[in-house]
Amino acid sequence: MGYSLCPAAYATTTALSPVVRLLALAGGITLCSTAANTLNQIVEAPYDAQMARTKARPLPRRAISPVHAFGVASCSTLGGIALLWTLTNPLTAALGALNVVLYSFVYTPMKRHSIANTWVGAVVGALPPLMGWASCTGTLTHTTDAAGWILAGILFAWQFPHFNSLSHAMGNEYARGGYRMMAVTNPALNRRVAFRYALSLLPLCSIALPITGTVLPIPYAVLSLVPNLLFAYYTGRFWHTPNEKSARMCFWFSLFHLPAVMLLAMACKAEMWDSILATFSGTLPSSTTSPSSPAVSS
């Protein structure tokens, strides 16, 4: 999503076409995610065997050996980082490596010791849109990169109502596996955190992102209110009336909410509308890339 919304996504300042760069980005992120998930399952195989949701995974049922799994993780890590380094830029590759490290060596062990694991996991989930933005600009420190950080913030906030509602229904399994999740140690906090972060999506989408100029300010600010208010409603029900039904409704709506706000952002992309209006008026847009586009490297 960060790639698609970045004004520099279709800049022609490198020898690579935007399509090749996008495919390299998607492939690199997929390989890094594969590596992180595989390392996670190697560590958690004994605990996964105790949970109905995870006991059918390859390692708990001994469909593959830990050595085989580690080989897959190693090849995926090296392949993903190499792909991102050579076909996007070093910053994107570094973020991919950071994601593998955070998920495998911080989030995974922390799950058995502290409820803070949920916040670390949310950082992991928020990095891909930032990687998409960085793959276009080669930087995340310019003022023009603010939208990339805000997209990451939206992903970060979204994960709490999404995961906390899911973990509410799986509290007994997490307890059996020895995981310290909010749904196990403090169910009231679990629901309250979910509601607070659902509310935080309102200013992120209706104020912060429009201010950057990446999307048409008024249309996106108004249109994004619909899924965000509905999400706040379902999360509020989960907070106020904690039962399986309210948790399930919150979780299932979260699967609709994220694509909705992202597709709306794409439909309201300012650069796209500038080009459309320029076509109809017979003039060229004032600029076709962001100020940071010269920083793109291959």
C-alpha positions as a LaTeX table, in Angstrom:
\begin{tabular}{lrrr}
\hline
Residue & $x$ (\AA) & $y$ (\AA) & $z$ (\AA) \\
\hline
Met1 & 0.00 & 0.00 & 0.00 \\
Gly2 & 2.87 & 2.35 & 0.74 \\
Tyr3 & 4.19 & 1.73 & $-2.77$ \\
Ser4 & 0.86 & 2.42 & $-4.46$ \\
Leu5 & 0.20 & 5.67 & $-2.60$ \\
Cys6 & 3.71 & 7.09 & $-2.92$ \\
Pro7 & 3.87 & 9.84 & $-5.58$ \\
Ala8 & 7.31 & 8.54 & $-6.61$ \\
Ala9 & 6.01 & 5.03 & $-7.36$ \\
Tyr10 & 5.92 & 5.59 & $-11.11$ \\
Ala11 & 8.99 & 7.79 & $-11.39$ \\
Thr12 & 11.36 & 6.90 & $-14.21$ \\
Thr13 & 14.56 & 7.82 & $-12.38$ \\
Thr14 & 15.89 & 4.23 & $-12.43$ \\
Ala15 & 16.50 & 1.63 & $-15.12$ \\
Leu16 & 13.87 & $-0.62$ & $-13.55$ \\
Ser17 & 10.25 & $-0.31$ & $-14.56$ \\
Pro18 & 7.72 & 0.37 & $-11.76$ \\
Val19 & 6.18 & $-3.07$ & $-12.35$ \\
Val20 & 9.51 & $-4.86$ & $-11.86$ \\
Arg21 & 10.18 & $-2.82$ & $-8.71$ \\
Leu22 & 6.72 & $-3.66$ & $-7.37$ \\
Leu23 & 7.16 & $-7.37$ & $-8.06$ \\
Ala24 & 10.58 & $-7.32$ & $-6.41$ \\
Leu25 & 9.09 & $-5.58$ & $-3.39$ \\
Ala26 & 6.25 & $-8.09$ & $-3.11$ \\
Gly27 & 8.62 & $-11.02$ & $-3.55$ \\
Gly28 & 11.10 & $-9.70$ & $-1.00$ \\
Ile29 & 8.41 & $-9.03$ & 1.61 \\
Thr30 & 6.92 & $-12.48$ & 1.03 \\
Leu31 & 10.29 & $-14.19$ & 1.49 \\
Cys32 & 11.05 & $-12.20$ & 4.66 \\
Ser33 & 7.60 & $-13.05$ & 6.05 \\
Thr34 & 8.16 & $-16.72$ & 5.21 \\
Ala35 & 11.46 & $-16.64$ & 7.07 \\
Ala36 & 10.01 & $-14.95$ & 10.15 \\
Asn37 & 7.01 & $-17.30$ & 10.35 \\
Thr38 & 9.18 & $-20.38$ & 9.87 \\
Leu39 & 11.60 & $-19.34$ & 12.62 \\
Asn40 & 8.61 & $-18.62$ & 14.85 \\
Gln41 & 7.18 & $-22.09$ & 14.28 \\
Ile42 & 10.55 & $-23.76$ & 14.96 \\
Val43 & 10.70 & $-22.12$ & 18.40 \\
Glu44 & 7.03 & $-22.67$ & 19.21 \\
Ala45 & 6.59 & $-26.22$ & 17.89 \\
Pro46 & 6.27 & $-27.80$ & 21.39 \\
Tyr47 & 3.65 & $-25.24$ & 22.39 \\
Asp48 & 1.81 & $-25.35$ & 19.07 \\
Ala49 & 1.27 & $-29.07$ & 19.67 \\
Gln50 & $-0.87$ & $-28.18$ & 22.70 \\
Met51 & $-3.27$ & $-25.86$ & 20.84 \\
Ala52 & $-6.09$ & $-26.99$ & 18.56 \\
Arg53 & $-5.51$ & $-24.09$ & 16.18 \\
Thr54 & $-1.83$ & $-24.87$ & 15.62 \\
Lys55 & $-1.31$ & $-28.57$ & 16.31 \\
Ala56 & $-1.78$ & $-29.44$ & 12.61 \\
Arg57 & 1.19 & $-27.30$ & 11.55 \\
Pro58 & 4.02 & $-29.23$ & 9.84 \\
Leu59 & 6.47 & $-29.16$ & 12.76 \\
Pro60 & 4.08 & $-30.27$ & 15.55 \\
Arg61 & 2.88 & $-33.21$ & 13.45 \\
Arg62 & 6.47 & $-33.90$ & 12.33 \\
Ala63 & 5.77 & $-33.55$ & 8.62 \\
Ile64 & 9.17 & $-31.85$ & 8.32 \\
Ser65 & 12.20 & $-31.73$ & 10.59 \\
Pro66 & 13.44 & $-28.61$ & 12.44 \\
Val67 & 16.63 & $-28.77$ & 10.33 \\
His68 & 14.57 & $-28.70$ & 7.13 \\
Ala69 & 12.52 & $-25.80$ & 8.48 \\
Phe70 & 15.66 & $-23.88$ & 9.44 \\
Gly71 & 16.98 & $-24.36$ & 5.92 \\
Val72 & 13.78 & $-22.88$ & 4.50 \\
Ala73 & 14.03 & $-19.93$ & 6.91 \\
Ser74 & 17.69 & $-19.30$ & 6.06 \\
Cys75 & 17.15 & $-19.39$ & 2.30 \\
Ser76 & 14.06 & $-17.18$ & 2.58 \\
Thr77 & 15.90 & $-14.62$ & 4.71 \\
Leu78 & 18.89 & $-14.39$ & 2.40 \\
Gly79 & 16.76 & $-14.44$ & $-0.75$ \\
Gly80 & 14.34 & $-11.80$ & 0.51 \\
Ile81 & 17.03 & $-9.39$ & 1.67 \\
Ala82 & 19.07 & $-9.88$ & $-1.52$ \\
Leu83 & 16.03 & $-9.27$ & $-3.71$ \\
Leu84 & 15.10 & $-6.09$ & $-1.86$ \\
Trp85 & 18.70 & $-4.83$ & $-1.84$ \\
Thr86 & 19.36 & $-5.35$ & $-5.54$ \\
Leu87 & 15.98 & $-4.45$ & $-7.06$ \\
Thr88 & 14.67 & $-1.78$ & $-4.65$ \\
Asn89 & 17.24 & $-0.17$ & $-2.33$ \\
Pro90 & 19.31 & $-0.85$ & 0.82 \\
Leu91 & 16.83 & 0.92 & 3.13 \\
Thr92 & 13.99 & $-1.40$ & 2.10 \\
Ala93 & 16.27 & $-4.42$ & 2.54 \\
Ala94 & 17.25 & $-3.20$ & 6.02 \\
Leu95 & 13.59 & $-2.87$ & 6.99 \\
Gly96 & 12.97 & $-6.41$ & 5.72 \\
Ala97 & 15.84 & $-7.72$ & 7.84 \\
Leu98 & 14.53 & $-5.75$ & 10.83 \\
Asn99 & 11.13 & $-7.38$ & 10.42 \\
Val100 & 12.64 & $-10.87$ & 10.50 \\
Val101 & 14.67 & $-10.04$ & 13.61 \\
Leu102 & 11.79 & $-8.37$ & 15.47 \\
Tyr103 & 9.32 & $-11.16$ & 14.74 \\
Ser104 & 11.64 & $-14.12$ & 15.30 \\
Phe105 & 13.93 & $-12.97$ & 18.09 \\
Val106 & 11.91 & $-10.35$ & 20.00 \\
Tyr107 & 8.18 & $-10.95$ & 19.48 \\
Thr108 & 8.31 & $-14.77$ & 19.53 \\
Pro109 & 10.13 & $-15.21$ & 22.89 \\
Met110 & 8.31 & $-12.24$ & 24.42 \\
Lys111 & 4.94 & $-13.95$ & 23.90 \\
Arg112 & 5.70 & $-16.22$ & 26.86 \\
His113 & 6.91 & $-13.46$ & 29.19 \\
Ser114 & 5.05 & $-10.16$ & 28.71 \\
Ile115 & 1.84 & $-8.75$ & 27.24 \\
Ala116 & 4.08 & $-6.13$ & 25.59 \\
Asn117 & 4.54 & $-8.73$ & 22.85 \\
Thr118 & 1.35 & $-7.43$ & 21.22 \\
Trp119 & 2.90 & $-3.99$ & 20.69 \\
Val120 & 6.07 & $-5.50$ & 19.24 \\
Gly121 & 3.96 & $-7.66$ & 16.94 \\
Ala122 & 2.05 & $-4.59$ & 15.81 \\
Val123 & 5.33 & $-2.90$ & 14.83 \\
Val124 & 6.15 & $-5.95$ & 12.71 \\
Gly125 & 2.78 & $-5.70$ & 10.98 \\
Ala126 & 3.20 & $-1.96$ & 10.39 \\
Leu127 & 6.55 & $-2.20$ & 8.60 \\
Pro128 & 5.42 & $-3.53$ & 5.16 \\
Pro129 & 3.68 & $-0.28$ & 4.05 \\
Leu130 & 6.74 & 1.62 & 5.24 \\
Met131 & 8.88 & $-0.72$ & 3.14 \\
Gly132 & 6.67 & 0.00 & 0.15 \\
Trp133 & 7.14 & 3.74 & 0.59 \\
Ala134 & 10.89 & 3.40 & 1.13 \\
Ser135 & 11.22 & 1.30 & $-2.02$ \\
Cys136 & 10.02 & 4.32 & $-4.01$ \\
Thr137 & 11.88 & 7.11 & $-2.25$ \\
Gly138 & 14.97 & 5.54 & $-0.73$ \\
Thr139 & 14.40 & 7.63 & 2.38 \\
Leu140 & 12.03 & 7.97 & 5.33 \\
Thr141 & 13.42 & 11.18 & 6.84 \\
His142 & 12.05 & 13.90 & 4.55 \\
Thr143 & 8.87 & 15.79 & 5.36 \\
Thr144 & 7.43 & 14.34 & 2.15 \\
Asp145 & 7.74 & 10.88 & 3.72 \\
Ala146 & 5.17 & 11.67 & 6.41 \\
Ala147 & 2.42 & 9.78 & 4.59 \\
Gly148 & 4.50 & 6.59 & 4.68 \\
Trp149 & 4.76 & 6.82 & 8.46 \\
Ile150 & 1.05 & 7.54 & 8.79 \\
Leu151 & 0.19 & 4.47 & 6.70 \\
Ala152 & 2.36 & 2.44 & 9.06 \\
Gly153 & 0.52 & 4.05 & 11.97 \\
Ile154 & $-2.83$ & 2.98 & 10.52 \\
Leu155 & $-1.59$ & $-0.62$ & 10.21 \\
Phe156 & $-0.17$ & $-0.47$ & 13.74 \\
Ala157 & $-3.44$ & 0.75 & 15.27 \\
Trp158 & $-5.64$ & $-1.61$ & 13.25 \\
Gln159 & $-3.91$ & $-4.70$ & 14.60 \\
Phe160 & $-5.10$ & $-4.21$ & 18.18 \\
Pro161 & $-8.86$ & $-4.52$ & 17.62 \\
His162 & $-8.15$ & $-7.19$ & 14.99 \\
Phe163 & $-5.92$ & $-9.38$ & 17.17 \\
Asn164 & $-7.44$ & $-8.61$ & 20.58 \\
Ser165 & $-10.90$ & $-9.66$ & 19.45 \\
Leu166 & $-9.45$ & $-12.86$ & 17.98 \\
Ser167 & $-7.44$ & $-13.66$ & 21.10 \\
His168 & $-10.55$ & $-13.13$ & 23.27 \\
Ala169 & $-12.09$ & $-16.25$ & 21.76 \\
Met170 & $-8.81$ & $-18.16$ & 22.08 \\
Gly171 & $-7.90$ & $-17.21$ & 25.64 \\
Asn172 & $-8.09$ & $-20.79$ & 26.95 \\
Glu173 & $-5.81$ & $-22.07$ & 24.19 \\
Tyr174 & $-3.26$ & $-19.34$ & 24.79 \\
Ala175 & $-3.31$ & $-20.12$ & 28.51 \\
Arg176 & $-2.81$ & $-23.82$ & 27.77 \\
Gly177 & 0.17 & $-23.00$ & 25.57 \\
Gly178 & 1.70 & $-20.74$ & 28.23 \\
Tyr179 & 1.38 & $-17.50$ & 26.25 \\
Arg180 & 1.04 & $-14.22$ & 28.12 \\
Met181 & $-1.59$ & $-12.43$ & 26.10 \\
Met182 & $-3.81$ & $-9.61$ & 27.34 \\
Ala183 & $-6.84$ & $-11.81$ & 26.73 \\
Val184 & $-5.40$ & $-14.26$ & 29.28 \\
Thr185 & $-3.79$ & $-12.02$ & 31.90 \\
Asn186 & $-6.11$ & $-9.00$ & 31.78 \\
Pro187 & $-9.25$ & $-9.41$ & 29.63 \\
Ala188 & $-10.57$ & $-5.94$ & 30.54 \\
Leu189 & $-7.33$ & $-4.32$ & 29.36 \\
Asn190 & $-7.47$ & $-6.43$ & 26.21 \\
Arg191 & $-10.86$ & $-4.95$ & 25.28 \\
Arg192 & $-9.99$ & $-1.40$ & 26.37 \\
Val193 & $-6.80$ & $-1.33$ & 24.30 \\
Ala194 & $-8.71$ & $-2.61$ & 21.26 \\
Phe195 & $-11.28$ & 0.19 & 21.59 \\
Arg196 & $-8.69$ & 2.93 & 22.10 \\
Tyr197 & $-6.75$ & 1.98 & 19.01 \\
Ala198 & $-9.92$ & 1.69 & 16.95 \\
Leu199 & $-10.72$ & 5.29 & 17.95 \\
Ser200 & $-7.19$ & 6.40 & 17.02 \\
Leu201 & $-7.89$ & 5.39 & 13.42 \\
Leu202 & $-10.35$ & 8.30 & 13.10 \\
Pro203 & $-7.77$ & 11.13 & 13.35 \\
Leu204 & $-5.15$ & 9.10 & 11.48 \\
Cys205 & $-7.42$ & 8.69 & 8.45 \\
Ser206 & $-9.50$ & 11.87 & 8.58 \\
Ile207 & $-6.83$ & 14.35 & 9.68 \\
Ala208 & $-3.24$ & 13.09 & 9.51 \\
Leu209 & $-3.20$ & 11.42 & 6.08 \\
Pro210 & $-5.20$ & 14.17 & 4.31 \\
Ile211 & $-2.84$ & 16.85 & 5.69 \\
Thr212 & 0.08 & 15.26 & 3.82 \\
Gly213 & $-1.59$ & 15.95 & 0.46 \\
Thr214 & $-1.14$ & 12.34 & $-0.63$ \\
Val215 & $-4.92$ & 11.92 & $-0.82$ \\
Leu216 & $-7.67$ & 14.39 & $-1.68$ \\
Pro217 & $-8.20$ & 15.91 & 1.79 \\
Ile218 & $-11.96$ & 16.40 & 2.07 \\
Pro219 & $-13.15$ & 13.36 & 0.07 \\
Tyr220 & $-10.90$ & 10.94 & 1.96 \\
Ala221 & $-11.52$ & 12.54 & 5.34 \\
Val222 & $-15.27$ & 12.14 & 4.86 \\
Leu223 & $-15.35$ & 8.76 & 3.10 \\
Ser224 & $-12.99$ & 7.07 & 5.56 \\
Leu225 & $-15.30$ & 8.06 & 8.41 \\
Val226 & $-17.78$ & 5.38 & 7.35 \\
Pro227 & $-15.60$ & 2.28 & 7.90 \\
Asn228 & $-13.80$ & 3.90 & 10.84 \\
Leu229 & $-16.99$ & 4.79 & 12.71 \\
Leu230 & $-18.40$ & 1.32 & 12.07 \\
Phe231 & $-15.16$ & $-0.22$ & 13.30 \\
Ala232 & $-15.30$ & 1.94 & 16.43 \\
Tyr233 & $-18.91$ & 0.81 & 16.94 \\
Tyr234 & $-18.12$ & $-2.91$ & 16.71 \\
Thr235 & $-15.00$ & $-2.53$ & 18.86 \\
Gly236 & $-17.01$ & $-0.49$ & 21.36 \\
Arg237 & $-19.55$ & $-3.31$ & 21.59 \\
Phe238 & $-16.72$ & $-5.75$ & 22.21 \\
Trp239 & $-15.37$ & $-3.48$ & 24.96 \\
His240 & $-18.74$ & $-2.86$ & 26.60 \\
Thr241 & $-20.28$ & $-6.32$ & 26.15 \\
Pro242 & $-17.50$ & $-8.92$ & 26.20 \\
Asn243 & $-18.89$ & $-12.11$ & 24.75 \\
Glu244 & $-18.13$ & $-14.44$ & 21.88 \\
Lys245 & $-20.59$ & $-12.74$ & 19.54 \\
Ser246 & $-19.24$ & $-9.21$ & 20.02 \\
Ala247 & $-15.65$ & $-10.44$ & 19.69 \\
Arg248 & $-16.51$ & $-12.34$ & 16.51 \\
Met249 & $-18.27$ & $-9.33$ & 14.96 \\
Cys250 & $-15.30$ & $-7.08$ & 15.78 \\
Phe251 & $-12.85$ & $-9.55$ & 14.27 \\
Trp252 & $-14.80$ & $-10.15$ & 11.06 \\
Phe253 & $-15.43$ & $-6.44$ & 10.54 \\
Ser254 & $-11.70$ & $-5.79$ & 10.92 \\
Leu255 & $-11.16$ & $-7.94$ & 7.81 \\
Phe256 & $-13.44$ & $-5.58$ & 5.88 \\
His257 & $-12.20$ & $-2.38$ & 7.48 \\
Leu258 & $-8.54$ & $-2.42$ & 6.45 \\
Pro259 & $-9.12$ & $-3.08$ & 2.73 \\
Ala260 & $-11.86$ & $-0.45$ & 2.78 \\
Val261 & $-9.73$ & 2.40 & 4.13 \\
Met262 & $-6.82$ & 1.45 & 1.88 \\
Leu263 & $-8.91$ & 1.17 & $-1.28$ \\
Leu264 & $-10.52$ & 4.51 & $-0.45$ \\
Ala265 & $-7.05$ & 6.02 & $-0.13$ \\
Met266 & $-6.16$ & 4.66 & $-3.56$ \\
Ala267 & $-9.39$ & 6.02 & $-5.04$ \\
Cys268 & $-8.62$ & 9.43 & $-3.52$ \\
Lys269 & $-4.92$ & 9.52 & $-4.45$ \\
Ala270 & $-4.20$ & 13.17 & $-5.20$ \\
Glu271 & $-1.61$ & 12.53 & $-7.90$ \\
Met272 & $-4.03$ & 10.30 & $-9.82$ \\
Trp273 & $-6.73$ & 12.97 & $-9.82$ \\
Asp274 & $-4.19$ & 15.63 & $-10.84$ \\
Ser275 & $-3.36$ & 13.52 & $-13.90$ \\
Ile276 & $-7.03$ & 12.92 & $-14.73$ \\
Leu277 & $-7.87$ & 16.61 & $-14.49$ \\
Ala278 & $-4.79$ & 17.51 & $-16.52$ \\
Thr279 & $-5.85$ & 15.08 & $-19.25$ \\
Phe280 & $-9.29$ & 16.62 & $-19.53$ \\
Ser281 & $-7.98$ & 20.17 & $-19.39$ \\
Gly282 & $-5.25$ & 19.48 & $-21.94$ \\
Thr283 & $-2.40$ & 20.46 & $-19.63$ \\
Leu284 & 0.27 & 18.51 & $-17.82$ \\
Pro285 & 0.29 & 18.16 & $-14.03$ \\
Ser286 & 2.62 & 20.53 & $-12.26$ \\
Ser287 & 4.72 & 17.57 & $-11.08$ \\
Thr288 & 4.62 & 13.85 & $-11.57$ \\
Thr289 & 6.91 & 12.85 & $-8.75$ \\
Ser290 & 7.41 & 13.81 & $-5.16$ \\
Pro291 & 10.37 & 15.96 & $-4.08$ \\
Ser292 & 11.96 & 12.80 & $-2.71$ \\
Ser293 & 11.82 & 10.84 & $-5.97$ \\
Pro294 & 15.43 & 11.62 & $-7.01$ \\
Ala295 & 16.50 & 9.60 & $-3.96$ \\
Val296 & 15.26 & 6.39 & $-5.57$ \\
Ser297 & 18.03 & 3.90 & $-6.07$ \\
Ser298 & 18.09 & 0.48 & $-7.56$ \\
\hline
\end{tabular}
